[in-house]
Amino acid sequence: QVQLVESGGGVVQAGGSLRLSCDSSGRTFSSYATAWFRQAPGKERESVAAISWRGAFINYADSLKGRFTISRDNAKNTVYLQMNSLRPEDTAVYYCAATSSRNYVGLSPKLYEFWGQGTQVTVSS
């Protein structure tokens, strides 16, 4: 079982940056591929980025390439999402998800087995 806890959300002005963290207390978290998704009010869950268990494979939603960077530190059992040049349309709850398919970096939420509770990101104009 993997328990995920997101942190780092908050309120930021447009053009600013935030770094989200996804922490796990599970000893095997480093063996899981991990992804970030987001969901804005009234909208469907949207993929953001995914990273394989050792970080060798990374995938981004096309619309977010160049502004968002996913990374991981397995020694700390943490996956990060660095978000730069934030826009009001980036406002959403951001979720961390993990799959036991180590090298999976697909962006379909259906294939991720474990989910965190989410962290709110609000970008003001």
C-alpha positions in Angstrom: 0.0 0.0 0.0 1.3 3.5 -0.9 0.0 6.6 0.8 0.6 9.8 -0.9 0.5 13.3 0.5 0.7 16.5 -1.6 1.9 19.8 -0.3 3.2 23.1 -1.6 0.0 24.5 -3.0 -1.2 28.0 -2.3 -2.1 31.4 -3.8 0.3 32.9 -6.3 0.1 35.8 -8.7 0.2 35.2 -12.5 3.7 34.8 -13.7 4.9 33.3 -10.4 6.2 29.9 -9.5 5.3 27.1 -7.1 6.9 23.8 -6.3 4.6 20.9 -5.3 5.7 17.9 -3.4 4.3 14.4 -3.2 5.5 12.5 -0.2 5.0 8.9 0.6 5.6 7.0 3.8 5.8 3.7 1.9 9.2 2.1 1.8 8.6 1.0 -1.8 7.5 4.4 -3.2 10.8 4.6 -5.1 9.6 1.5 -7.1 6.5 3.3 -8.4 6.0 5.5 -11.4 4.3 8.7 -10.3 2.3 11.3 -12.0 0.6 14.6 -11.4 -3.0 15.4 -12.5 -5.1 18.4 -11.8 -8.8 19.2 -11.7 -10.4 22.7 -12.0 -13.9 23.4 -10.7 -16.5 22.1 -13.2 -13.9 20.4 -15.4 -12.6 16.9 -15.9 -9.4 15.7 -14.4 -6.5 16.7 -16.6 -3.0 15.1 -16.9 0.0 17.1 -16.1 3.2 15.0 -16.1 4.5 11.5 -15.2 7.9 10.1 -14.2 9.2 6.6 -14.1 10.5 5.0 -10.9 14.1 6.0 -11.5 13.3 9.2 -13.5 14.6 7.8 -16.7 11.3 8.4 -18.5 9.3 11.5 -18.3 6.1 12.6 -20.1 4.3 15.9 -20.1 0.9 17.1 -21.3 1.6 18.9 -24.5 0.0 22.1 -23.3 2.3 22.3 -20.2 5.7 21.5 -21.7 8.2 24.2 -21.0 6.5 25.6 -17.9 6.2 22.6 -15.7 9.0 20.2 -14.6 8.5 16.9 -12.8 11.4 15.3 -10.9 11.9 12.9 -8.0 14.3 12.2 -5.1 13.9 8.6 -4.2 16.2 9.0 -1.2 13.5 11.3 0.2 10.5 9.4 -1.2 9.4 12.5 -2.9 8.2 13.6 -6.3 8.2 17.2 -7.2 6.3 19.4 -9.7 8.0 22.7 -10.4 5.5 25.1 -12.0 6.8 28.3 -13.5 5.1 31.2 -15.4 1.8 30.3 -13.8 -1.4 31.5 -15.3 -4.9 31.9 -13.9 -6.0 28.8 -15.9 -3.6 26.7 -13.9 -5.8 27.1 -10.9 -6.9 23.7 -9.8 -6.5 21.0 -7.3 -3.3 19.1 -8.0 -3.2 15.4 -7.3 -0.3 13.0 -7.1 -0.8 9.4 -8.3 1.4 6.3 -8.4 1.4 3.0 -10.2 3.4 -0.2 -9.6 4.2 -0.3 -13.3 7.6 1.1 -12.8 8.3 2.5 -16.2 4.8 3.6 -17.1 4.7 7.3 -17.9 1.3 7.4 -19.6 -1.1 10.2 -18.7 -4.3 8.2 -18.3 -5.5 8.4 -14.8 -7.2 5.0 -15.0 -3.9 3.2 -14.8 -2.7 4.8 -11.5 -3.6 2.7 -8.5 -2.9 5.1 -5.6 -3.9 8.8 -5.2 -3.3 11.6 -2.8 -5.9 14.0 -1.4 -4.8 16.9 -3.5 -3.4 20.4 -2.9 -5.1 23.6 -4.1 -3.2 25.9 -6.4 -4.8 29.3 -7.1 -3.3 31.7 -9.5 -4.6 35.3 -9.3 -4.6 37.6 -12.3 
